Amino acid sequence: MIVDITRETYDQIKNRRLAEYAAIYLGIFDNFMDQVAASGIEVDSQDYSQETAVRIEELRQKGAALRNSDRSIYVNAISPACVACQKGVGSATFFTSLQCHRDCYYCFNPNQVEYDYFQQNKRNPAQELVEIQAAGQRIDYLALTGGEPLLHKAAASAFFQTAADAFPQAHTRLYTTGDHANEATLRELQAAGLEEIRFSIRMHDLTKGHRLTFERIALAKEYIPTVMVEMPILPGTLAEMKDVLLELERLHIHSINLLELCYPFANPQAFNERGFKVKKRPFHILYNYWYAGGVPISASELVCLDLMEFALEQKLTIGVHYCSLENKLTGQNYQQNYGRSLPKTVAFSDKDYLLKSAKVFGSDIAKVLSVFNRNGYRDYQRSREHRYLEFHVAQIPNLTDLNIEIGIATSTLEMRANEMVVRELKVDLTRPALFDMKDII
């Protein structure tokens, strides 16, 4: 067992040096949450993590498939591109521009690099594919997004035609609002080889807007092999979303991706007006993630889990997939850390694709060194600054006779000044008698 060190569990630490060290990361997290609140949105005082864990276990017992250490849950079907997203290897997403005719208050595109520039200027994703092929890179999953990619229909068709020629083995998909997915456009995309199209449905639209999207979804089924819906789930929309699932079942689409709603550090008034609050603990591991979606909104996840249960109870045949924010982040972790040369004190975790090491502090160091010296283990490191001894987590079972506390450090590799370095992100708590390698590997 590993205890997640938070403000609520901090008092469980008895070793003073370990407590002082853990407090460093609690301070970093508190500072981040202060910045979130300073942006103008309220942070929820209620923690739903225990309720969420119970609900996820109930879904497991009822037959839902759980993936990526329970970050991804589905019934019936899931897109192969979603499976590949877990590690992100061989996947690439492109856009022509970030222009969009809609103005969704939860859109995170403004967080994208050079957002203002690509409001006015375009990329050539088809040419980018040609250059990637020429460089000898392999891509198995290709996507075109935006903005709204069908504002540039010729470019979209050219992209998928080029993809079919340059990467014939690749699975291709398109993200769209559906507003511009008329019959002529869908026919062109079919001819270009598009395999999967994902529509978004805005719950704050009027019924007329929903009906138009459903009509475009039905039309797309005549031309595109795999038709999906992918949308953020708003707190308080359970009843409306059940109706959406039933309508999509009637249309016999492939599946729907239920996304955890995120606050993109913009439009706080729109979130406040709806009573939305940021999760008390947005991330288990705080880091600079590539995904620009923002921080998750409290209770969105619970609605997603309710909808998963509804799909099981109603025996729906379409795929229903809950994609949490944490699920979107593991691909970055994997690409940064898998297959790298690691220090002898560090282990790669199959649970979150981050790096783990063990640390003991203060008077516990001498106790551990005594065991290591007796066993002939020398691959440890000492920190004079923070007064700890760091070693590989595989050594913890050899310490079961010791009544000590061990810090489980989580780190990642990142590039600094053209050199790959280990950056520590968090420390948690365990004891030798409680530790199980299955929690890490």
C-alpha positions as CSV (number, residue, x, y, z in Angstrom):
1,M,0.0,0.0,0.0
2,I,1.2,3.5,-0.8
3,V,-0.4,6.4,0.9
4,D,-1.0,9.4,-1.3
5,I,0.4,12.3,0.7
6,T,-2.0,15.2,0.7
7,R,-3.0,17.8,3.2
8,E,-5.5,15.3,4.6
9,T,-3.0,12.5,5.0
10,Y,0.1,14.5,5.9
11,D,-0.3,13.9,9.6
12,Q,0.3,10.2,9.1
13,I,4.0,10.8,8.5
14,K,5.9,10.3,11.7
15,N,9.5,10.8,10.4
16,R,10.2,14.5,10.8
17,R,12.7,14.7,7.9
18,L,10.3,12.9,5.6
19,A,7.5,15.2,6.7
20,E,9.6,18.2,5.9
21,Y,10.5,16.9,2.5
22,A,6.9,16.0,1.7
23,A,5.9,19.5,2.7
24,I,7.9,20.9,-0.2
25,Y,5.6,19.2,-2.7
26,L,2.5,20.1,-0.8
27,G,3.6,23.7,-0.9
28,I,4.1,23.5,-4.7
29,F,0.6,22.0,-5.1
30,D,-1.0,24.6,-2.8
31,N,0.7,27.4,-4.9
32,F,-0.7,25.9,-8.1
33,M,-4.2,25.7,-6.6
34,D,-3.9,29.3,-5.5
35,Q,-3.1,30.3,-9.1
36,V,-6.2,28.3,-10.3
37,A,-8.4,30.2,-7.8
38,A,-6.8,33.5,-8.8
39,S,-7.9,33.0,-12.4
40,G,-11.4,33.6,-11.2
41,I,-13.0,30.2,-10.7
42,E,-13.9,28.5,-7.4
43,V,-12.2,25.3,-6.3
44,D,-14.5,22.6,-4.8
45,S,-14.0,22.0,-1.1
46,Q,-15.5,18.5,-1.4
47,D,-13.3,15.6,-2.5
48,Y,-15.1,13.0,-4.5
49,S,-12.2,10.7,-5.0
50,Q,-13.4,8.0,-2.6
51,E,-16.9,8.0,-4.1
52,T,-15.3,7.8,-7.5
53,A,-13.2,4.8,-6.6
54,V,-16.3,3.0,-5.3
55,R,-18.3,3.7,-8.4
56,I,-15.4,2.5,-10.7
57,E,-15.2,-0.7,-8.8
58,E,-19.0,-1.2,-9.1
59,L,-18.6,-0.7,-12.9
60,R,-15.9,-3.3,-12.9
61,Q,-18.2,-5.8,-11.1
62,K,-21.0,-5.1,-13.6
63,G,-18.9,-5.9,-16.6
64,A,-17.3,-2.7,-17.8
65,A,-13.8,-2.9,-19.2
66,L,-11.2,-0.9,-17.3
67,R,-8.0,0.2,-19.0
68,N,-4.9,2.3,-18.3
69,S,-5.0,1.7,-14.5
70,D,-8.8,2.5,-14.4
71,R,-8.3,5.9,-16.2
72,S,-10.3,4.7,-19.2
73,I,-13.5,2.7,-18.9
74,Y,-15.7,1.4,-21.7
75,V,-18.5,-1.0,-22.6
76,N,-19.1,-2.8,-25.9
77,A,-16.5,-0.9,-28.1
78,I,-13.7,1.6,-28.1
79,S,-11.9,3.2,-31.0
80,P,-8.4,1.6,-31.7
81,A,-7.1,5.2,-31.8
82,C,-8.2,5.6,-28.2
83,V,-6.3,2.4,-27.2
84,A,-3.2,3.8,-29.0
85,C,-3.6,7.1,-27.2
86,Q,-2.6,5.4,-23.9
87,K,1.0,5.4,-24.9
88,G,0.9,7.8,-27.9
89,V,3.5,5.9,-29.9
90,G,2.8,6.0,-33.6
91,S,0.0,8.5,-33.2
92,A,-0.1,12.1,-34.6
93,T,-2.7,14.8,-34.8
94,F,-2.6,17.7,-37.3
95,F,-4.6,20.8,-38.1
96,T,-5.0,23.3,-40.9
97,S,-5.9,26.2,-38.7
98,L,-7.3,26.9,-35.3
99,Q,-10.2,28.9,-36.7
100,C,-13.7,27.8,-35.6
101,H,-17.1,29.2,-36.2
102,R,-18.2,28.3,-32.7
103,D,-17.3,29.9,-29.4
104,C,-17.5,27.2,-26.8
105,Y,-16.7,28.6,-23.3
106,Y,-14.8,25.4,-22.4
107,C,-12.7,25.3,-25.6
108,F,-9.0,25.0,-24.8
109,N,-7.7,25.9,-28.2
110,P,-6.6,29.4,-27.0
111,N,-4.0,27.5,-24.9
112,Q,-2.4,26.0,-28.0
113,V,1.0,27.3,-29.0
114,E,0.7,30.2,-31.5
115,Y,-3.1,30.2,-31.2
116,D,-3.4,33.8,-32.4
117,Y,-1.1,33.2,-35.4
118,F,-3.1,30.2,-36.5
119,Q,-6.4,32.1,-36.3
120,Q,-5.2,34.0,-39.3
121,N,-2.7,31.6,-40.9
122,K,-2.8,28.1,-42.1
123,R,-0.6,25.0,-42.0
124,N,-0.3,22.4,-44.8
125,P,-0.9,19.1,-43.0
126,A,-0.8,17.1,-46.2
127,Q,2.7,18.4,-46.9
128,E,3.7,17.7,-43.3
129,L,2.7,14.1,-43.9
130,V,4.9,13.9,-47.0
131,E,7.8,15.3,-45.0
132,I,7.3,12.8,-42.2
133,Q,7.2,9.9,-44.7
134,A,10.4,11.2,-46.3
135,A,12.1,11.2,-42.9
136,G,11.3,7.5,-42.6
137,Q,8.9,7.9,-39.6
138,R,6.1,5.4,-39.1
139,I,2.6,6.6,-38.1
140,D,-0.3,4.2,-37.4
141,Y,-2.9,6.6,-36.2
142,L,-3.6,9.9,-37.9
143,A,-6.1,12.6,-37.0
144,L,-7.1,16.0,-38.3
145,T,-8.6,18.5,-35.9
146,G,-8.9,22.2,-35.5
147,G,-10.5,24.6,-34.9
148,E,-13.1,23.3,-37.2
149,P,-11.3,21.3,-39.9
150,L,-14.2,21.4,-42.3
151,L,-13.9,25.1,-42.7
152,H,-11.1,24.0,-45.0
153,K,-12.7,21.2,-46.9
154,A,-10.2,21.0,-49.7
155,A,-7.3,20.8,-47.3
156,A,-9.1,18.1,-45.3
157,S,-9.7,15.9,-48.3
158,A,-6.1,16.4,-49.4
159,F,-4.9,15.4,-46.0
160,F,-6.7,12.1,-45.9
161,Q,-5.8,11.3,-49.5
162,T,-2.2,12.0,-48.7
163,A,-2.5,9.8,-45.6
164,A,-3.9,7.0,-47.7
165,D,-0.9,7.2,-50.1
166,A,1.9,7.9,-47.6
167,F,0.7,5.8,-44.7
168,P,-1.8,3.2,-46.1
169,Q,-1.7,1.2,-42.9
170,A,-2.7,4.1,-40.7
171,H,-6.1,4.5,-39.0
172,T,-7.5,7.9,-39.9
173,R,-10.0,10.1,-38.0
174,L,-11.5,13.6,-38.2
175,Y,-12.9,15.7,-35.4
176,T,-15.8,18.0,-36.3
177,T,-18.7,19.9,-34.9
178,G,-20.7,18.5,-37.8
179,D,-22.1,21.8,-38.9
180,H,-20.2,21.6,-42.3
181,A,-20.5,17.8,-42.8
182,N,-22.9,17.9,-45.7
183,E,-23.4,15.1,-48.2
184,A,-20.9,16.4,-50.7
185,T,-18.2,16.8,-48.1
186,L,-18.8,13.4,-46.6
187,R,-18.6,11.9,-50.1
188,E,-15.3,13.6,-50.7
189,L,-14.0,12.4,-47.3
190,Q,-15.1,8.8,-48.1
191,A,-13.3,9.0,-51.4
192,A,-10.2,10.2,-49.6
193,G,-10.2,7.2,-47.4
194,L,-11.4,8.6,-44.0
195,E,-12.1,5.8,-41.6
196,E,-13.5,7.5,-38.5
197,I,-15.3,10.7,-37.9
198,R,-16.0,12.1,-34.4
199,F,-18.9,14.6,-33.9
200,S,-19.2,16.9,-30.9
201,I,-22.6,17.8,-29.3
202,R,-22.9,20.9,-27.2
203,M,-25.3,20.4,-24.4
204,H,-25.9,24.1,-24.0
205,D,-27.3,24.3,-27.6
206,L,-31.0,24.4,-28.2
207,T,-32.9,21.2,-29.2
208,K,-32.8,22.4,-32.8
209,G,-29.0,22.4,-32.7
210,H,-28.9,18.9,-31.3
211,R,-31.3,17.7,-34.0
212,L,-29.1,19.1,-36.7
213,T,-26.1,17.3,-35.3
214,F,-28.0,14.0,-35.1
215,E,-29.1,14.4,-38.7
216,R,-25.4,14.9,-39.8
217,I,-24.4,11.9,-37.7
218,A,-27.0,9.8,-39.5
219,L,-25.8,11.1,-42.8
220,A,-22.2,10.3,-42.0
221,K,-23.1,6.7,-41.4
222,E,-23.8,6.4,-45.1
223,Y,-20.3,7.3,-46.1
224,I,-17.8,6.9,-43.2
225,P,-17.1,3.4,-41.8
226,T,-16.9,4.5,-38.1
227,V,-19.1,7.3,-36.8
228,M,-18.6,8.5,-33.2
229,V,-19.5,11.2,-30.8
230,E,-16.9,12.8,-28.5
231,M,-17.9,15.5,-26.1
232,P,-17.2,16.9,-22.6
233,I,-19.8,16.0,-20.0
234,L,-21.2,18.9,-18.0
235,P,-22.2,18.4,-14.3
236,G,-26.0,18.4,-13.9
237,T,-26.8,17.0,-17.4
238,L,-27.3,13.4,-16.5
239,A,-31.0,13.3,-17.7
240,E,-30.3,15.1,-20.9
241,M,-27.2,12.9,-21.6
242,K,-29.2,9.7,-21.1
243,D,-31.5,10.9,-23.9
244,V,-28.4,11.6,-26.1
245,L,-27.2,8.0,-25.5
246,L,-30.6,6.6,-26.4
247,E,-30.7,8.7,-29.6
248,L,-27.2,7.5,-30.6
249,E,-28.3,3.9,-29.9
250,R,-31.2,4.5,-32.3
251,L,-28.7,5.8,-34.9
252,H,-26.5,2.7,-34.4
253,I,-23.2,4.7,-34.2
254,H,-20.0,3.0,-33.3
255,S,-19.4,4.7,-29.9
256,I,-19.3,7.8,-27.8
257,N,-16.4,9.2,-25.9
258,L,-17.4,10.8,-22.6
259,L,-14.8,13.4,-21.7
260,E,-14.1,14.9,-18.3
261,L,-15.0,18.6,-18.6
262,C,-12.0,20.9,-18.0
263,Y,-11.6,24.5,-17.2
264,P,-9.1,26.0,-19.7
265,F,-8.1,28.9,-17.5
266,A,-10.4,31.1,-19.6
267,N,-14.0,32.3,-19.3
268,P,-14.3,31.8,-15.6
269,Q,-17.5,33.7,-15.5
270,A,-19.2,31.2,-17.8
271,F,-18.1,28.4,-15.4
272,N,-19.2,30.3,-12.3
273,E,-22.6,31.1,-13.8
274,R,-23.2,27.4,-14.2
275,G,-22.0,26.6,-10.7
276,F,-19.0,24.6,-11.9
277,K,-16.0,24.3,-9.7
278,V,-12.5,22.8,-10.2
279,K,-11.8,19.5,-8.7
280,K,-10.2,19.8,-5.2
281,R,-7.3,17.7,-6.5
282,P,-7.1,18.1,-10.3
283,F,-4.0,15.9,-10.8
284,H,-2.5,13.1,-8.8
285,I,0.9,14.1,-10.1
286,L,1.3,17.8,-10.9
287,Y,3.4,18.4,-14.0
288,N,3.7,20.5,-17.2
289,Y,1.6,18.3,-19.4
290,W,1.4,18.8,-23.2
291,Y,-2.4,18.4,-23.2
292,A,-3.7,22.0,-23.1
293,G,-7.2,21.1,-21.8
294,G,-6.8,22.7,-18.4
295,V,-7.9,21.3,-15.1
296,P,-10.9,19.0,-14.5
297,I,-14.3,20.2,-13.3
298,S,-15.7,18.7,-10.1
299,A,-18.5,16.1,-10.6
300,S,-18.1,15.8,-14.4
301,E,-16.5,12.5,-13.8
302,L,-19.4,11.3,-11.6
303,V,-21.9,12.0,-14.4
304,C,-19.7,10.1,-16.8
305,L,-19.7,7.1,-14.5
306,D,-23.5,7.4,-14.1
307,L,-23.8,7.2,-17.9
308,M,-21.5,4.1,-18.0
309,E,-23.8,2.5,-15.5
310,F,-26.9,3.6,-17.6
311,A,-25.4,2.0,-20.7
312,L,-25.0,-1.3,-18.9
313,E,-28.4,-1.2,-17.3
314,Q,-30.1,-0.4,-20.6
315,K,-28.0,-3.0,-22.4
316,L,-27.0,-0.5,-25.1
317,T,-25.1,-1.9,-28.0
318,I,-23.1,1.2,-28.9
319,G,-19.7,1.7,-27.4
320,V,-19.6,4.0,-24.4
321,H,-16.1,5.1,-23.3
322,Y,-15.2,7.3,-20.3
323,C,-12.0,9.1,-21.0
324,S,-10.7,10.9,-17.9
325,L,-8.2,13.8,-18.0
326,E,-5.6,11.5,-16.4
327,N,-6.1,9.1,-19.3
328,K,-5.1,11.8,-21.7
329,L,-1.8,12.4,-19.9
330,T,-0.2,9.0,-19.8
331,G,0.9,9.1,-23.4
332,Q,3.3,11.9,-22.6
333,N,4.6,10.1,-19.6
334,Y,5.3,7.0,-21.7
335,Q,7.1,8.8,-24.4
336,Q,9.3,10.7,-22.0
337,N,10.2,7.7,-19.8
338,Y,9.8,4.3,-21.6
339,G,12.9,2.6,-22.9
340,R,15.3,5.2,-21.5
341,S,18.6,4.6,-19.7
342,L,17.7,5.1,-16.0
343,P,19.7,5.6,-12.8
344,K,20.1,2.4,-10.9
345,T,18.0,3.8,-8.1
346,V,14.9,4.3,-10.4
347,A,12.2,2.0,-11.7
348,F,9.8,2.5,-14.6
349,S,6.2,2.2,-13.5
350,D,3.7,0.3,-15.6
351,K,0.9,2.0,-13.7
352,D,1.5,5.6,-14.7
353,Y,4.6,5.4,-16.9
354,L,6.5,7.6,-14.5
355,L,9.6,6.8,-12.5
356,K,9.7,5.5,-9.0
357,S,12.4,5.4,-6.3
358,A,12.5,4.8,-2.5
359,K,13.8,7.3,0.0
360,V,14.5,7.1,3.8
361,F,15.3,10.0,6.0
362,G,17.0,10.9,9.2
363,S,17.8,8.2,11.7
364,D,16.2,5.6,9.4
365,I,19.1,5.9,7.0
366,A,21.5,4.0,9.3
367,K,19.0,1.2,9.8
368,V,18.6,0.7,6.0
369,L,22.4,1.0,5.3
370,S,22.9,-1.8,7.8
371,V,20.7,-4.1,5.8
372,F,22.2,-3.0,2.5
373,N,25.8,-3.6,3.8
374,R,24.8,-7.0,5.0
375,N,23.2,-7.9,1.6
376,G,26.0,-6.4,-0.4
377,Y,23.7,-3.8,-2.1
378,R,25.6,-0.6,-3.1
379,D,23.4,1.0,-5.8
380,Y,22.0,3.7,-3.6
381,Q,22.6,7.5,-3.5
382,R,22.8,9.9,-0.6
383,S,21.5,13.5,-0.6
384,R,23.4,15.7,1.9
385,E,21.1,18.6,1.2
386,H,17.8,16.9,2.0
387,R,19.3,14.2,4.2
388,Y,17.9,11.1,2.5
389,L,19.1,7.8,1.1
390,E,17.6,6.9,-2.3
391,F,17.4,3.3,-3.6
392,H,15.5,1.1,-6.0
393,V,12.0,0.1,-4.9
394,A,12.8,-3.6,-5.4
395,Q,14.9,-3.4,-2.2
396,I,11.9,-2.5,0.0
397,P,10.9,-6.1,0.6
398,N,14.3,-6.7,2.1
399,L,13.5,-4.1,4.8
400,T,10.4,-5.8,6.3
401,D,12.0,-6.3,9.7
402,L,12.5,-2.5,10.0
403,N,9.9,-0.2,11.6
404,I,10.5,2.7,9.3
405,E,8.7,5.0,6.9
406,I,9.7,5.1,3.3
407,G,9.0,7.9,0.8
408,I,8.0,6.7,-2.7
409,A,9.3,9.4,-5.0
410,T,7.7,9.9,-8.5
411,S,9.8,11.5,-11.2
412,T,10.0,12.0,-14.9
413,L,12.7,12.4,-17.5
414,E,12.8,15.7,-19.3
415,M,15.3,17.5,-21.6
416,R,17.2,20.4,-20.2
417,A,20.1,22.1,-22.1
418,N,20.2,19.1,-24.5
419,E,20.6,16.7,-21.6
420,M,18.0,14.2,-20.3
421,V,17.6,14.7,-16.5
422,V,15.4,13.2,-13.8
423,R,12.9,15.7,-12.4
424,E,11.1,14.7,-9.2
425,L,7.4,15.6,-9.0
426,K,6.0,14.1,-5.8
427,V,6.7,11.9,-2.8
428,D,4.2,9.5,-1.1
429,L,4.4,7.2,1.9
430,T,4.7,3.5,2.6
431,R,6.2,1.1,5.1
432,P,8.1,-2.1,4.3
433,A,5.4,-4.4,5.7
434,L,2.7,-2.6,3.7
435,F,4.5,-2.2,0.4
436,D,3.5,-4.2,-2.6
437,M,5.4,-4.0,-5.9
438,K,2.2,-4.5,-7.7
439,D,1.3,-0.9,-6.8
440,I,4.2,0.2,-9.0
441,I,5.0,-2.4,-11.6
